[in-house]
Amino acid sequence: MKLIEVTTPAQQKEFIQMAVRLYKDEKNWIRPLDADIEGLFHPETNKLFRKGAKAKRWLLEDEKGQTIGRVAAFINPKMKEKQPTGGLGFFECIQNQEAAFLLFDTAKAWLESEGMEAMDGPINFGERDKWWGLLVDGFSEPNYNMPWNFGYYQEFFENYGFQIYFKQYTYMRPVQNLGFDDKMIKRANQIIADPDYEFRYIKGKELQEKAPEYFNTVYNKAWARHMGKTLALKETQLMFSKMKPILDPKLIYFGFYKGEPVSMFIQIPEINQIFKHVNGKMDLLGKLKFLWYKTFSPPNKMLGLVFGVVPEHQGKGVESAMIIAYDKMSNQPSFPYKTIEMNWIGDFNPKMMRVCEQLLAEIYKTHHTYRYLFDRTKPFERHKIFD
């Protein structure tokens, strides 16, 4: 077997095409957009490089010159851990443990040479909301920017010595006619009856002009300390601007107390139901296909991105009120979405897991994020639990 570092445009193309060939017979695999993956490895499209991040990629060929595996390794200075920790990701391999271990060894050796003491994988060269974790249960179609892989990958990681750092759950429930726990309904109605609270979705000019401000207020109070960073208003405005082609006002929902935003429920249509028709490319033909399917065969599944309540309003029933108030609007025959999936709930976040359980949602998919300590004598610690 022969390892080749990816340095040329032809090798970059092969890094993409290798996965396309590997999964060609898998009906549940959806080809990611080429640009979503390739863009991560270039300074022009990934600002992490400007902050000192590093990345390398390799292809693995067999004796006949056929590509049988690939892997990337990266160092993200934003990852704050007890020990310097790098990342391993975009791993693909035929069902051959020797080949898989060679790819793991290669990533490990490079990360060690760069001063790392551990590696997490498979993860993204960027934020946690994309390409993070190994699918181990629930091998249905992936949501947009979520990984799908063969089941035998789990053996590769665990036999090599990777240990579970945390689990990520995707919860699912029907949108309509499921019902809620009686205690939840009682708590919710008490809040809804309070005239100081208001729950509504955001539409029209308010969606583009004010929604980013509302989002920042709630996110920076409710989530920033857990995610390790606050969001500037410009970042949020850019995020909403990029999502504009797929935003549905019926899926952007906020709660207010005396006119100030205190909670939010941000969802989008699950656009992989459209992207699966474009074969990884948003060229002219891909854009035309996207518009056609968006218009005539739109997604019937929505994807929950963020649910949050500011700390001073937590534990009062606001979470329940948000859910019940939204259900009254969505539980109508004209509402186009049939199911909702709540993506990326870490097992280190029991509060959010309880919210999903209150929704009577069930775990639909499970991903593992693994960690491998280079010094095998050191004690392994799992991700800390959010309080």
C-alpha positions as CSV (number, residue, x, y, z in Angstrom):
1,M,0.0,0.0,0.0
2,K,1.1,3.5,-0.8
3,L,0.4,6.8,1.0
4,I,0.1,10.0,-1.1
5,E,-0.1,13.4,0.4
6,V,-2.8,15.5,-1.4
7,T,-1.1,18.5,-3.0
8,T,-2.3,18.7,-6.6
9,P,-5.7,19.6,-8.1
10,A,-6.0,16.0,-9.5
11,Q,-5.4,14.6,-6.0
12,Q,-7.9,17.0,-4.5
13,K,-10.5,15.7,-7.0
14,E,-9.6,12.1,-6.2
15,F,-10.1,12.9,-2.5
16,I,-13.7,13.6,-3.4
17,Q,-14.2,10.9,-6.0
18,M,-12.9,8.2,-3.8
19,A,-15.9,8.5,-1.5
20,V,-18.3,8.7,-4.5
21,R,-17.0,5.3,-5.8
22,L,-17.0,3.7,-2.3
23,Y,-20.6,4.5,-1.6
24,K,-22.0,4.1,-5.2
25,D,-24.3,1.2,-4.1
26,E,-25.4,2.7,-0.8
27,K,-29.0,4.0,-1.2
28,N,-28.9,6.0,2.0
29,W,-25.7,7.8,1.3
30,I,-26.1,11.4,0.0
31,R,-23.2,12.9,-1.8
32,P,-22.1,16.0,0.0
33,L,-21.6,19.2,-2.0
34,D,-18.0,19.0,-3.3
35,A,-17.4,22.7,-2.4
36,D,-18.6,22.1,1.2
37,I,-15.7,19.7,1.7
38,E,-13.0,21.0,-0.6
39,G,-13.5,24.6,0.7
40,L,-12.4,23.5,4.2
41,F,-8.8,22.9,3.0
42,H,-8.1,26.3,1.5
43,P,-7.2,29.6,3.2
44,E,-9.4,31.5,0.8
45,T,-12.5,29.7,2.1
46,N,-11.6,28.6,5.6
47,K,-10.6,31.5,7.9
48,L,-9.1,29.1,10.4
49,F,-5.9,29.1,8.3
50,R,-5.5,32.8,9.0
51,K,-5.5,32.0,12.8
52,G,-2.7,29.5,12.7
53,A,-4.6,26.3,11.8
54,K,-2.9,23.6,9.8
55,A,-4.2,20.7,7.8
56,K,-2.9,17.8,5.7
57,R,-4.7,15.1,3.6
58,W,-3.6,11.7,2.3
59,L,-4.8,9.1,-0.1
60,L,-4.0,5.4,0.2
61,E,-3.5,3.3,-2.9
62,D,-3.3,-0.5,-3.2
63,E,-0.7,-2.4,-5.2
64,K,-2.7,-1.8,-8.4
65,G,-2.8,2.0,-7.9
66,Q,-6.4,2.1,-6.9
67,T,-7.4,4.5,-4.1
68,I,-8.7,2.5,-1.2
69,G,-8.7,5.1,1.6
70,R,-8.4,8.7,2.5
71,V,-7.9,10.8,5.7
72,A,-7.3,14.3,6.8
73,A,-5.6,15.6,10.0
74,F,-5.8,19.1,11.3
75,I,-4.8,21.4,14.1
76,N,-7.5,24.0,15.1
77,P,-6.2,26.6,17.6
78,K,-9.8,27.2,18.7
79,M,-9.9,23.7,20.3
80,K,-9.2,24.3,24.0
81,E,-8.4,21.1,25.8
82,K,-6.3,19.9,28.8
83,Q,-3.7,18.5,26.4
84,P,-3.0,19.8,22.9
85,T,-5.5,17.9,20.7
86,G,-5.6,17.7,17.0
87,G,-8.3,16.3,14.7
88,L,-8.8,13.4,12.3
89,G,-11.6,13.6,9.8
90,F,-13.0,12.8,6.3
91,F,-11.8,9.2,6.8
92,E,-13.0,6.7,4.3
93,C,-11.7,3.2,3.7
94,I,-12.5,-0.1,2.2
95,Q,-13.2,-2.9,4.7
96,N,-9.6,-3.6,5.5
97,Q,-8.3,-2.9,9.0
98,E,-4.7,-2.8,8.0
99,A,-5.4,0.0,5.6
100,A,-7.5,1.8,8.1
101,F,-4.8,1.6,10.8
102,L,-2.2,2.9,8.3
103,L,-4.3,6.0,7.7
104,F,-4.8,6.5,11.5
105,D,-1.0,6.0,12.1
106,T,-0.3,8.6,9.4
107,A,-2.6,11.2,10.9
108,K,-1.2,10.4,14.4
109,A,2.4,10.8,13.3
110,W,1.9,14.2,11.7
111,L,-0.1,15.5,14.7
112,E,2.6,14.3,17.1
113,S,5.3,16.0,15.0
114,E,3.3,19.2,15.5
115,G,3.2,18.9,19.2
116,M,-0.2,17.4,19.7
117,E,-0.8,14.9,22.5
118,A,-4.2,13.5,21.4
119,M,-6.5,13.4,18.4
120,D,-10.3,13.5,18.2
121,G,-12.1,11.9,15.3
122,P,-13.8,11.7,13.1
123,I,-14.4,15.5,13.3
124,N,-14.6,18.6,11.1
125,F,-11.9,21.1,10.3
126,G,-14.1,23.8,11.7
127,E,-17.3,24.1,13.7
128,R,-18.9,21.2,15.5
129,D,-22.2,21.6,13.6
130,K,-20.7,20.0,10.5
131,W,-19.1,16.6,9.7
132,W,-18.7,15.7,13.3
133,G,-18.8,12.2,14.7
134,L,-19.0,8.6,13.5
135,L,-22.5,7.2,12.7
136,V,-23.0,4.1,14.8
137,D,-26.8,3.7,14.8
138,G,-29.6,4.9,12.6
139,F,-28.2,4.4,9.1
140,S,-30.9,6.4,7.3
141,E,-30.3,9.3,5.0
142,P,-28.0,11.9,6.6
143,N,-29.1,15.5,7.2
144,Y,-27.2,18.3,5.5
145,N,-23.5,18.4,6.5
146,M,-23.9,15.4,8.8
147,P,-21.6,12.4,8.2
148,W,-22.8,9.0,6.9
149,N,-20.4,6.0,7.0
150,F,-20.3,2.2,6.8
151,G,-21.0,0.4,10.1
152,Y,-17.7,-1.4,10.0
153,Y,-15.9,1.9,10.7
154,Q,-16.8,1.6,14.4
155,E,-14.6,-1.5,14.6
156,F,-11.7,0.3,13.0
157,F,-11.8,3.2,15.5
158,E,-12.4,1.1,18.6
159,N,-9.9,-1.7,17.7
160,Y,-7.3,1.0,17.1
161,G,-7.8,2.3,20.6
162,F,-10.0,5.3,20.2
163,Q,-12.4,5.8,23.1
164,I,-15.8,7.5,23.2
165,Y,-15.3,11.1,24.2
166,F,-19.0,11.9,23.8
167,K,-22.1,10.7,22.0
168,Q,-24.3,12.8,19.8
169,Y,-27.9,12.1,19.4
170,T,-30.4,13.0,16.7
171,Y,-33.9,13.1,18.0
172,M,-37.0,12.8,15.8
173,R,-40.8,13.1,16.2
174,P,-43.8,13.7,14.0
175,V,-44.7,17.4,13.8
176,Q,-48.4,16.8,14.3
177,N,-50.8,14.8,16.5
178,L,-48.3,13.4,19.0
179,G,-49.3,15.2,22.1
180,F,-47.4,16.2,25.2
181,D,-47.0,15.4,28.8
182,D,-49.8,16.8,31.0
183,K,-47.4,18.4,33.5
184,M,-45.6,20.1,30.6
185,I,-48.9,21.5,29.2
186,K,-49.9,22.8,32.6
187,R,-46.5,24.6,33.1
188,A,-46.7,26.0,29.6
189,N,-50.2,27.4,29.9
190,Q,-49.2,29.3,33.1
191,I,-46.5,31.1,31.1
192,I,-48.6,31.6,28.0
193,A,-51.3,33.2,30.2
194,D,-48.8,35.8,31.5
195,P,-49.3,39.0,29.4
196,D,-45.6,39.8,29.8
197,Y,-44.7,36.9,27.6
198,E,-45.2,36.7,23.9
199,F,-44.3,33.8,21.5
200,R,-44.4,34.2,17.8
201,Y,-42.5,33.5,14.5
202,I,-40.6,36.2,12.7
203,K,-41.5,37.2,9.1
204,G,-41.1,40.0,6.6
205,K,-38.5,42.7,7.2
206,E,-38.2,41.7,10.8
207,L,-36.7,38.4,9.8
208,Q,-33.7,40.0,8.1
209,E,-33.4,43.2,10.1
210,K,-34.2,42.1,13.6
211,A,-33.9,38.3,13.8
212,P,-30.1,38.4,14.0
213,E,-30.2,40.8,17.0
214,Y,-32.8,38.6,18.7
215,F,-30.7,35.5,18.0
216,N,-27.5,37.1,19.4
217,T,-29.2,38.2,22.6
218,V,-30.5,34.7,23.4
219,Y,-27.5,32.8,22.1
220,N,-24.8,34.8,23.9
221,K,-26.7,34.4,27.2
222,A,-27.9,30.8,26.8
223,W,-25.2,29.1,24.8
224,A,-21.9,31.1,24.6
225,R,-20.4,29.8,27.8
226,H,-21.0,26.2,26.7
227,M,-19.7,26.6,23.1
228,G,-16.7,28.6,24.2
229,K,-17.4,31.8,22.2
230,T,-19.8,34.6,21.8
231,L,-21.2,35.7,18.4
232,A,-20.8,39.2,17.1
233,L,-23.8,40.7,15.4
234,K,-22.0,40.8,12.1
235,E,-21.4,37.1,12.2
236,T,-25.0,36.4,12.9
237,Q,-26.2,38.8,10.1
238,L,-23.9,36.9,7.7
239,M,-25.3,33.6,8.9
240,F,-28.9,34.7,8.3
241,S,-27.9,36.2,4.9
242,K,-26.3,32.9,3.8
243,M,-29.4,31.0,4.9
244,K,-31.8,33.3,3.2
245,P,-32.4,31.0,0.1
246,I,-33.7,28.2,2.4
247,L,-35.2,30.1,5.3
248,D,-38.9,29.5,6.0
249,P,-40.4,32.2,8.3
250,K,-42.7,29.5,9.8
251,L,-39.6,27.8,11.2
252,I,-38.0,30.9,13.0
253,Y,-39.7,31.3,16.4
254,F,-38.9,33.5,19.3
255,G,-40.2,34.2,22.8
256,F,-40.2,37.7,24.4
257,Y,-40.6,39.0,27.9
258,K,-41.7,42.6,28.1
259,G,-40.6,43.0,24.5
260,E,-37.1,41.6,25.1
261,P,-36.1,38.2,23.4
262,V,-35.6,35.5,26.0
263,S,-36.0,32.2,24.0
264,M,-35.7,30.9,20.4
265,F,-36.3,27.9,18.3
266,I,-34.5,28.0,15.0
267,Q,-35.2,25.4,12.3
268,I,-34.6,25.1,8.6
269,P,-36.0,22.8,5.9
270,E,-33.9,19.6,5.7
271,I,-32.2,20.6,2.4
272,N,-30.4,17.3,1.9
273,Q,-33.8,16.1,0.6
274,I,-33.0,18.5,-2.3
275,F,-29.2,18.3,-2.5
276,K,-29.4,14.5,-3.0
277,H,-30.5,15.3,-6.6
278,V,-27.6,17.6,-7.6
279,N,-24.8,15.0,-7.4
280,G,-22.5,17.1,-5.3
281,K,-22.3,20.0,-7.7
282,M,-24.0,23.5,-7.5
283,D,-23.0,24.4,-11.1
284,L,-25.7,25.7,-13.5
285,L,-27.4,22.4,-13.8
286,G,-27.2,21.8,-10.0
287,K,-28.8,25.2,-9.3
288,L,-31.6,24.5,-11.8
289,K,-32.2,21.1,-10.1
290,F,-32.2,22.8,-6.7
291,L,-34.8,25.4,-7.7
292,W,-37.0,22.8,-9.4
293,Y,-37.1,20.5,-6.4
294,K,-37.4,23.3,-4.0
295,T,-40.5,24.6,-5.9
296,F,-42.2,21.3,-6.9
297,S,-40.9,18.8,-4.4
298,P,-39.9,20.7,-1.3
299,P,-38.6,19.1,1.9
300,N,-41.2,17.6,4.3
301,K,-38.8,17.4,7.1
302,M,-37.5,20.2,9.2
303,L,-34.2,20.3,11.1
304,G,-34.0,21.9,14.5
305,L,-30.7,23.9,14.7
306,V,-30.9,25.8,18.0
307,F,-33.3,25.8,21.0
308,G,-32.4,28.1,23.9
309,V,-33.7,30.1,26.8
310,V,-31.7,32.8,28.6
311,P,-30.6,31.7,32.1
312,E,-32.9,34.1,34.0
313,H,-36.0,32.6,32.4
314,Q,-34.9,28.9,32.7
315,G,-36.8,26.6,35.0
316,K,-40.0,28.7,34.9
317,G,-41.7,26.8,32.2
318,V,-40.6,29.0,29.3
319,E,-39.2,26.0,27.5
320,S,-42.5,24.2,27.7
321,A,-44.4,27.4,26.7
322,M,-42.3,27.8,23.6
323,I,-43.0,24.2,22.5
324,I,-46.7,24.3,23.2
325,A,-47.2,27.7,21.6
326,Y,-45.3,26.6,18.5
327,D,-47.3,23.4,18.3
328,K,-50.6,25.3,18.2
329,M,-49.3,27.0,15.0
330,S,-47.6,23.9,13.4
331,N,-50.4,21.4,14.2
332,Q,-52.5,22.6,11.3
333,P,-53.3,20.5,8.1
334,S,-51.7,23.2,5.9
335,F,-48.4,23.0,7.7
336,P,-46.0,21.4,5.1
337,Y,-43.6,19.6,7.4
338,K,-44.3,16.1,8.7
339,T,-41.3,15.3,10.9
340,I,-38.7,17.2,12.8
341,E,-35.2,16.1,13.7
342,M,-33.2,17.8,16.4
343,N,-29.6,17.4,15.4
344,W,-26.5,17.2,17.4
345,I,-27.5,16.8,21.0
346,G,-24.4,15.8,23.0
347,D,-24.7,13.4,25.8
348,F,-22.9,16.0,27.9
349,N,-26.0,18.2,27.7
350,P,-28.7,16.5,29.8
351,K,-30.8,19.7,29.9
352,M,-31.3,19.6,26.1
353,M,-31.9,15.9,26.2
354,R,-34.7,16.4,28.7
355,V,-36.2,19.1,26.4
356,C,-36.2,16.5,23.6
357,E,-37.8,13.9,25.8
358,Q,-40.5,16.5,26.9
359,L,-41.2,16.8,23.2
360,L,-41.8,13.1,23.2
361,A,-39.0,12.8,20.6
362,E,-37.0,9.6,20.4
363,I,-33.4,9.0,19.6
364,Y,-33.2,8.3,15.8
365,K,-29.5,8.4,15.1
366,T,-26.3,8.1,17.2
367,H,-22.9,9.4,16.4
368,H,-19.7,8.9,18.4
369,T,-16.9,11.4,18.8
370,Y,-13.8,9.5,19.7
371,R,-10.5,10.6,21.4
372,Y,-7.1,8.9,21.2
373,L,-4.5,9.8,23.7
374,F,-1.0,9.4,22.3
375,D,0.4,8.6,25.8
376,R,-1.4,5.3,26.5
377,T,-0.6,5.5,30.2
378,K,-2.5,8.7,30.8
379,P,-6.0,8.4,32.3
380,F,-8.9,9.0,29.8
381,E,-11.6,11.5,30.6
382,R,-14.9,11.9,28.8
383,H,-16.3,15.3,27.9
384,K,-17.5,17.2,31.0
385,I,-21.2,17.4,31.6
386,F,-22.9,20.8,31.2
387,D,-24.4,22.0,34.4
